Amino acid sequence: MLIYASLYFLFSAPIKLWAYYTQGDYWYKEYILTDVQKCGSDYEDNCTRLYFKDPKTNETHDFRWYEDKSTIMNNKNDYVYIFGEASLFGYIVRDLER
């Protein structure tokens, strides 16, 4: 029992503390919306794949978006602010603004 308790505090406790103090950090960044495409699967009718370019580093990023596609199409090749929240598995995008 002592071995399990020590392993728990050695491995699990630091991960939980790290998650507690890093989760929920809000962020935003400016990107250029370069392309908008369908996700390509039958069960995701509302899904849209968005492609962005970072104006500072010229890196491209993409992710799936499940909101209104018609408003996003109007912002193609424009600067878009992406708002999100840091999570355990990366960044969660919460909103897009022009």
PyMOL commands that place a pseudoatom at each C-alpha (Angstrom):
pseudoatom trace, name=CA, resn=MET, resi=1, chain=A, elem=C, hetatm=0, pos=[0.000, 0.000, 0.000]
pseudoatom trace, name=CA, resn=LEU, resi=2, chain=A, elem=C, hetatm=0, pos=[2.861, 2.354, 0.779]
pseudoatom trace, name=CA, resn=ILE, resi=3, chain=A, elem=C, hetatm=0, pos=[4.354, 1.704, -2.653]
pseudoatom trace, name=CA, resn=TYR, resi=4, chain=A, elem=C, hetatm=0, pos=[1.091, 2.627, -4.414]
pseudoatom trace, name=CA, resn=ALA, resi=5, chain=A, elem=C, hetatm=0, pos=[0.696, 5.792, -2.367]
pseudoatom trace, name=CA, resn=SER, resi=6, chain=A, elem=C, hetatm=0, pos=[4.243, 6.896, -3.086]
pseudoatom trace, name=CA, resn=LEU, resi=7, chain=A, elem=C, hetatm=0, pos=[3.832, 6.193, -6.822]
pseudoatom trace, name=CA, resn=TYR, resi=8, chain=A, elem=C, hetatm=0, pos=[0.584, 8.160, -6.814]
pseudoatom trace, name=CA, resn=PHE, resi=9, chain=A, elem=C, hetatm=0, pos=[2.198, 11.199, -5.245]
pseudoatom trace, name=CA, resn=LEU, resi=10, chain=A, elem=C, hetatm=0, pos=[5.271, 10.847, -7.425]
pseudoatom trace, name=CA, resn=PHE, resi=11, chain=A, elem=C, hetatm=0, pos=[3.424, 10.729, -10.767]
pseudoatom trace, name=CA, resn=SER, resi=12, chain=A, elem=C, hetatm=0, pos=[-0.194, 11.762, -10.431]
pseudoatom trace, name=CA, resn=ALA, resi=13, chain=A, elem=C, hetatm=0, pos=[-0.003, 14.716, -8.055]
pseudoatom trace, name=CA, resn=PRO, resi=14, chain=A, elem=C, hetatm=0, pos=[2.395, 16.816, -10.201]
pseudoatom trace, name=CA, resn=ILE, resi=15, chain=A, elem=C, hetatm=0, pos=[0.241, 16.247, -13.289]
pseudoatom trace, name=CA, resn=LYS, resi=16, chain=A, elem=C, hetatm=0, pos=[-2.902, 17.291, -11.429]
pseudoatom trace, name=CA, resn=LEU, resi=17, chain=A, elem=C, hetatm=0, pos=[-1.191, 20.405, -10.071]
pseudoatom trace, name=CA, resn=TRP, resi=18, chain=A, elem=C, hetatm=0, pos=[0.128, 21.318, -13.515]
pseudoatom trace, name=CA, resn=ALA, resi=19, chain=A, elem=C, hetatm=0, pos=[-3.351, 20.844, -15.016]
pseudoatom trace, name=CA, resn=TYR, resi=20, chain=A, elem=C, hetatm=0, pos=[-4.959, 22.916, -12.280]
pseudoatom trace, name=CA, resn=TYR, resi=21, chain=A, elem=C, hetatm=0, pos=[-2.637, 25.876, -12.785]
pseudoatom trace, name=CA, resn=THR, resi=22, chain=A, elem=C, hetatm=0, pos=[-2.465, 25.819, -16.597]
pseudoatom trace, name=CA, resn=GLN, resi=23, chain=A, elem=C, hetatm=0, pos=[-6.005, 24.899, -17.584]
pseudoatom trace, name=CA, resn=GLY, resi=24, chain=A, elem=C, hetatm=0, pos=[-8.349, 27.763, -18.299]
pseudoatom trace, name=CA, resn=ASP, resi=25, chain=A, elem=C, hetatm=0, pos=[-5.745, 30.273, -19.469]
pseudoatom trace, name=CA, resn=TYR, resi=26, chain=A, elem=C, hetatm=0, pos=[-7.388, 32.370, -22.154]
pseudoatom trace, name=CA, resn=TRP, resi=27, chain=A, elem=C, hetatm=0, pos=[-5.502, 33.336, -25.305]
pseudoatom trace, name=CA, resn=TYR, resi=28, chain=A, elem=C, hetatm=0, pos=[-6.065, 35.037, -28.630]
pseudoatom trace, name=CA, resn=LYS, resi=29, chain=A, elem=C, hetatm=0, pos=[-4.028, 35.402, -31.768]
pseudoatom trace, name=CA, resn=GLU, resi=30, chain=A, elem=C, hetatm=0, pos=[-4.371, 37.011, -35.181]
pseudoatom trace, name=CA, resn=TYR, resi=31, chain=A, elem=C, hetatm=0, pos=[-4.285, 34.794, -38.271]
pseudoatom trace, name=CA, resn=ILE, resi=32, chain=A, elem=C, hetatm=0, pos=[-5.146, 35.063, -41.958]
pseudoatom trace, name=CA, resn=LEU, resi=33, chain=A, elem=C, hetatm=0, pos=[-8.009, 32.791, -43.009]
pseudoatom trace, name=CA, resn=THR, resi=34, chain=A, elem=C, hetatm=0, pos=[-6.727, 31.199, -46.219]
pseudoatom trace, name=CA, resn=ASP, resi=35, chain=A, elem=C, hetatm=0, pos=[-9.205, 28.456, -47.048]
pseudoatom trace, name=CA, resn=VAL, resi=36, chain=A, elem=C, hetatm=0, pos=[-12.539, 26.962, -45.982]
pseudoatom trace, name=CA, resn=GLN, resi=37, chain=A, elem=C, hetatm=0, pos=[-13.460, 23.369, -46.904]
pseudoatom trace, name=CA, resn=LYS, resi=38, chain=A, elem=C, hetatm=0, pos=[-15.923, 20.661, -45.931]
pseudoatom trace, name=CA, resn=CYS, resi=39, chain=A, elem=C, hetatm=0, pos=[-14.640, 18.074, -43.485]
pseudoatom trace, name=CA, resn=GLY, resi=40, chain=A, elem=C, hetatm=0, pos=[-15.414, 15.240, -45.858]
pseudoatom trace, name=CA, resn=SER, resi=41, chain=A, elem=C, hetatm=0, pos=[-17.360, 12.889, -43.629]
pseudoatom trace, name=CA, resn=ASP, resi=42, chain=A, elem=C, hetatm=0, pos=[-21.022, 11.958, -43.884]
pseudoatom trace, name=CA, resn=TYR, resi=43, chain=A, elem=C, hetatm=0, pos=[-21.828, 12.214, -40.191]
pseudoatom trace, name=CA, resn=GLU, resi=44, chain=A, elem=C, hetatm=0, pos=[-20.467, 15.761, -39.796]
pseudoatom trace, name=CA, resn=ASP, resi=45, chain=A, elem=C, hetatm=0, pos=[-22.738, 17.918, -41.941]
pseudoatom trace, name=CA, resn=ASN, resi=46, chain=A, elem=C, hetatm=0, pos=[-22.071, 21.089, -39.943]
pseudoatom trace, name=CA, resn=CYS, resi=47, chain=A, elem=C, hetatm=0, pos=[-18.303, 20.580, -39.898]
pseudoatom trace, name=CA, resn=THR, resi=48, chain=A, elem=C, hetatm=0, pos=[-16.013, 22.984, -41.750]
pseudoatom trace, name=CA, resn=ARG, resi=49, chain=A, elem=C, hetatm=0, pos=[-12.229, 22.719, -41.937]
pseudoatom trace, name=CA, resn=LEU, resi=50, chain=A, elem=C, hetatm=0, pos=[-10.571, 26.122, -41.626]
pseudoatom trace, name=CA, resn=TYR, resi=51, chain=A, elem=C, hetatm=0, pos=[-7.030, 26.833, -42.791]
pseudoatom trace, name=CA, resn=PHE, resi=52, chain=A, elem=C, hetatm=0, pos=[-5.082, 29.721, -41.292]
pseudoatom trace, name=CA, resn=LYS, resi=53, chain=A, elem=C, hetatm=0, pos=[-1.686, 31.283, -41.906]
pseudoatom trace, name=CA, resn=ASP, resi=54, chain=A, elem=C, hetatm=0, pos=[0.282, 32.956, -39.150]
pseudoatom trace, name=CA, resn=PRO, resi=55, chain=A, elem=C, hetatm=0, pos=[1.354, 36.365, -40.555]
pseudoatom trace, name=CA, resn=LYS, resi=56, chain=A, elem=C, hetatm=0, pos=[4.504, 36.468, -38.417]
pseudoatom trace, name=CA, resn=THR, resi=57, chain=A, elem=C, hetatm=0, pos=[5.906, 32.988, -39.023]
pseudoatom trace, name=CA, resn=ASN, resi=58, chain=A, elem=C, hetatm=0, pos=[4.026, 31.958, -42.223]
pseudoatom trace, name=CA, resn=GLU, resi=59, chain=A, elem=C, hetatm=0, pos=[3.086, 28.643, -40.586]
pseudoatom trace, name=CA, resn=THR, resi=60, chain=A, elem=C, hetatm=0, pos=[-0.229, 27.135, -41.615]
pseudoatom trace, name=CA, resn=HIS, resi=61, chain=A, elem=C, hetatm=0, pos=[-2.716, 25.692, -39.145]
pseudoatom trace, name=CA, resn=ASP, resi=62, chain=A, elem=C, hetatm=0, pos=[-6.068, 24.033, -39.592]
pseudoatom trace, name=CA, resn=PHE, resi=63, chain=A, elem=C, hetatm=0, pos=[-8.896, 22.854, -37.382]
pseudoatom trace, name=CA, resn=ARG, resi=64, chain=A, elem=C, hetatm=0, pos=[-12.529, 21.833, -37.517]
pseudoatom trace, name=CA, resn=TRP, resi=65, chain=A, elem=C, hetatm=0, pos=[-15.248, 24.373, -36.878]
pseudoatom trace, name=CA, resn=TYR, resi=66, chain=A, elem=C, hetatm=0, pos=[-18.928, 23.575, -36.283]
pseudoatom trace, name=CA, resn=GLU, resi=67, chain=A, elem=C, hetatm=0, pos=[-20.521, 27.013, -36.559]
pseudoatom trace, name=CA, resn=ASP, resi=68, chain=A, elem=C, hetatm=0, pos=[-22.168, 28.868, -39.434]
pseudoatom trace, name=CA, resn=LYS, resi=69, chain=A, elem=C, hetatm=0, pos=[-20.156, 28.370, -42.627]
pseudoatom trace, name=CA, resn=SER, resi=70, chain=A, elem=C, hetatm=0, pos=[-21.662, 31.278, -44.590]
pseudoatom trace, name=CA, resn=THR, resi=71, chain=A, elem=C, hetatm=0, pos=[-20.293, 33.940, -42.245]
pseudoatom trace, name=CA, resn=ILE, resi=72, chain=A, elem=C, hetatm=0, pos=[-16.855, 32.336, -42.300]
pseudoatom trace, name=CA, resn=MET, resi=73, chain=A, elem=C, hetatm=0, pos=[-16.755, 32.255, -46.111]
pseudoatom trace, name=CA, resn=ASN, resi=74, chain=A, elem=C, hetatm=0, pos=[-17.123, 36.049, -46.172]
pseudoatom trace, name=CA, resn=ASN, resi=75, chain=A, elem=C, hetatm=0, pos=[-13.934, 36.407, -44.110]
pseudoatom trace, name=CA, resn=LYS, resi=76, chain=A, elem=C, hetatm=0, pos=[-11.732, 34.423, -46.483]
pseudoatom trace, name=CA, resn=ASN, resi=77, chain=A, elem=C, hetatm=0, pos=[-8.278, 36.016, -46.994]
pseudoatom trace, name=CA, resn=ASP, resi=78, chain=A, elem=C, hetatm=0, pos=[-8.956, 38.467, -44.145]
pseudoatom trace, name=CA, resn=TYR, resi=79, chain=A, elem=C, hetatm=0, pos=[-7.330, 38.801, -40.768]
pseudoatom trace, name=CA, resn=VAL, resi=80, chain=A, elem=C, hetatm=0, pos=[-9.244, 36.848, -38.135]
pseudoatom trace, name=CA, resn=TYR, resi=81, chain=A, elem=C, hetatm=0, pos=[-8.787, 36.833, -34.375]
pseudoatom trace, name=CA, resn=ILE, resi=82, chain=A, elem=C, hetatm=0, pos=[-9.016, 33.400, -32.803]
pseudoatom trace, name=CA, resn=PHE, resi=83, chain=A, elem=C, hetatm=0, pos=[-10.033, 33.308, -29.150]
pseudoatom trace, name=CA, resn=GLY, resi=84, chain=A, elem=C, hetatm=0, pos=[-9.617, 30.194, -27.075]
pseudoatom trace, name=CA, resn=GLU, resi=85, chain=A, elem=C, hetatm=0, pos=[-8.698, 28.480, -23.881]
pseudoatom trace, name=CA, resn=ALA, resi=86, chain=A, elem=C, hetatm=0, pos=[-5.686, 26.358, -22.984]
pseudoatom trace, name=CA, resn=SER, resi=87, chain=A, elem=C, hetatm=0, pos=[-6.515, 22.775, -22.043]
pseudoatom trace, name=CA, resn=LEU, resi=88, chain=A, elem=C, hetatm=0, pos=[-4.657, 19.609, -21.146]
pseudoatom trace, name=CA, resn=PHE, resi=89, chain=A, elem=C, hetatm=0, pos=[-4.515, 18.469, -24.755]
pseudoatom trace, name=CA, resn=GLY, resi=90, chain=A, elem=C, hetatm=0, pos=[-3.795, 21.757, -26.508]
pseudoatom trace, name=CA, resn=TYR, resi=91, chain=A, elem=C, hetatm=0, pos=[-5.858, 24.818, -27.272]
pseudoatom trace, name=CA, resn=ILE, resi=92, chain=A, elem=C, hetatm=0, pos=[-9.637, 24.904, -27.531]
pseudoatom trace, name=CA, resn=VAL, resi=93, chain=A, elem=C, hetatm=0, pos=[-10.945, 27.506, -29.976]
pseudoatom trace, name=CA, resn=ARG, resi=94, chain=A, elem=C, hetatm=0, pos=[-14.007, 29.255, -28.572]
pseudoatom trace, name=CA, resn=ASP, resi=95, chain=A, elem=C, hetatm=0, pos=[-14.665, 32.089, -31.009]
pseudoatom trace, name=CA, resn=LEU, resi=96, chain=A, elem=C, hetatm=0, pos=[-13.595, 33.690, -34.285]
pseudoatom trace, name=CA, resn=GLU, resi=97, chain=A, elem=C, hetatm=0, pos=[-13.851, 37.425, -34.871]
pseudoatom trace, name=CA, resn=ARG, resi=98, chain=A, elem=C, hetatm=0, pos=[-13.030, 39.562, -37.840]
for i in range(1, 98): cmd.bond("trace and resi %d" % i, "trace and resi %d" % (i + 1))
show_as sticks, trace
zoom trace
